[in-house]
Amino acid sequence: MSDKNHTVNESADKIVLKTQVKRGDGTRDQDRLDVKVKGDSPEATAEKLAETLAALETEGVADTLRDTQPGADDE
């Protein structure tokens, strides 16, 4: 008998959208968030991406991350 390994990695979601949100323009003054959403249809997935980006802005996630600075204990 031979040992065979067969791995299938299939997601129920057929549409994957990825985007990067970049803030700032200086070399050391940039923040980047990677956003990835999945869905079954292009319309629903695009809507989910728009809602996610709006929530990130509304909830202040980007600002919170921007304000996070390493402290003296983090070194």
C-alpha positions in Angstrom: 0.0 0.0 0.0 1.2 3.4 -0.8 0.7 6.5 1.4 -1.0 9.3 -0.5 -2.0 12.6 0.9 -4.6 14.7 -0.9 -5.4 18.1 0.4 -8.2 20.2 -0.9 -8.4 23.8 0.2 -11.6 25.3 -1.1 -13.5 28.2 0.3 -17.3 28.5 0.1 -16.7 32.1 -0.8 -15.8 32.4 -4.5 -15.0 36.1 -4.7 -12.1 37.6 -2.8 -11.4 41.4 -2.8 -8.2 42.8 -1.4 -7.2 46.4 -1.0 -4.6 48.5 0.8 -5.4 51.7 2.6 -2.4 53.9 2.8 -2.2 57.1 4.9 0.6 59.6 4.9 3.2 60.4 2.2 6.5 60.6 4.0 8.8 57.6 4.3 8.4 57.3 8.0 5.0 58.9 8.0 3.0 56.1 6.4 0.4 53.7 7.8 -1.0 50.8 5.7 -4.0 48.7 6.5 -4.6 45.5 4.4 -8.2 44.7 4.0 -9.6 41.4 2.6 -13.2 40.4 2.2 -14.8 37.3 0.8 -18.3 36.6 -0.7 -20.3 34.6 -3.1 -21.2 37.4 -5.6 -19.4 40.4 -6.9 -22.1 42.8 -5.8 -22.3 41.4 -2.2 -18.5 41.3 -1.9 -18.1 44.9 -3.1 -20.8 46.0 -0.7 -19.0 44.2 2.1 -15.7 45.8 1.2 -17.4 49.3 1.2 -19.0 48.7 4.5 -15.7 47.5 6.0 -13.8 50.5 4.8 -16.6 52.8 6.1 -16.5 51.1 9.5 -12.7 51.5 9.7 -13.1 55.2 9.1 -16.2 55.7 11.3 -14.8 53.7 14.2 -11.5 55.5 14.0 -9.4 52.4 13.6 -6.8 54.0 11.4 -6.5 56.9 13.8 -6.1 54.6 16.8 -3.4 52.7 15.0 -1.7 55.9 14.0 -1.7 57.1 17.6 -0.1 53.8 18.8 3.5 54.5 19.6 6.1 52.2 21.2 6.6 53.0 24.8 9.8 52.8 26.9 8.8 49.3 28.1 8.5 48.0 24.5 12.2 48.4 23.6 
